[in-house]
Amino acid sequence: MKKYGLHIFGVVLFVSLILKLGAPIQVWAAGFENGSREKKIGSYYIWIGSDSQTIRISKSKKGNGTVLAKAAEGRKMRDCFSDGKTVYYAESKEVDDEWHTVDYIYRIGTDKKGKQYLNKTRNFSEFEVRYKEKLYLSCTSDEYIDEIHTYCLDMKTKKIKRVMKNAEVWMQHGKYLIAVPNSGSADPLDLYTYNCVSGKKVRITKKMYTVQIIGKKLYYAEYLNDSYETMNTFRIRSCNLSGTGKKTVVKNIQATSIGKMTPKYIYYQITREWGNSYHDDYYRYVIKTKQSQSLTASQYRE
């Protein structure tokens, strides 16, 4: 039986809020971004037209812009990705009634010159990052629509291959990509680092809750219990972006969720049940003194 939808259904409200607070924080290297009518990339706004058939471009936030590229007959535009000079885009063609698609990847200059077909894939989801002449994109599996794999398109050879199974890129720092499985669950997740130069993938932990890049270090919270509970025991660790040099920053914290992590502080939340409702308390753990400080909700989110 196929699984549809990107998030688990029937999760109570307070758990949904916890997931948002605890989810990995996406950090992209400066340069390429997914296009949007609301976001300027370089000198341009670049977006998919309301007809889903065109990529449009404009120096103004107002108006319809001009057509940069148009999809072939029977195809629709799925995503565009640009640094303000070069635009990558995907044209998708549905092949059955099971959400499967064949997807054609192109690039073109914002000056409308140099259009080039690169390759095709299946079940394209979105462009993730670019590192030098390698373009990384995510595609869903044929069997499960919420299982996402990461592919690499080498723009020199035009070859495309899967480089991470059941993992999508959440962060980039230079040649390193940090990836986790796509999930709406608060259960422990695998955490990977991928080296774009060597092509080596390393699993850092099987029990990740949240992860952040701080300077040239990776900070992550991992469960010491086996699954999500209203109260959990977390361990905070750090390592190099390559996955080496693991160190324990905090041996354990009792919390419902972990928020922001810094070299000095770990922010965390405790949700308590009061009758038929829930109440959140916020704290900051001082790593040097090993003491916790109570915070207001606004202080916690600063």
ABEGO torsion letter per residue (X at the ends): XBBBEABBBGBBAAAAAAAAAABBBBBBBBEBBBBBAABBBEABBBBBBAAGABBBBBABABEAEBBABBBBBGBBBABBBBAGABBBBBBBBBABAAGBBBBBBBBBBAAGBGBBBABBBBGBABBABBBEABBBBBBBBAABAABBBBBBBBAAAGBBBBABBGBBBABBBEABBBBBBBBABABBBBBBBBBAAAGBBBBABAABABBBBBEABBBBBBBABABBBABBBBBBBBBBAAGBGBBBABABBBBABBBBBBAABBBBBBBBBBEABBBBBBBBBBAAAGBBBBBBAAAAAX
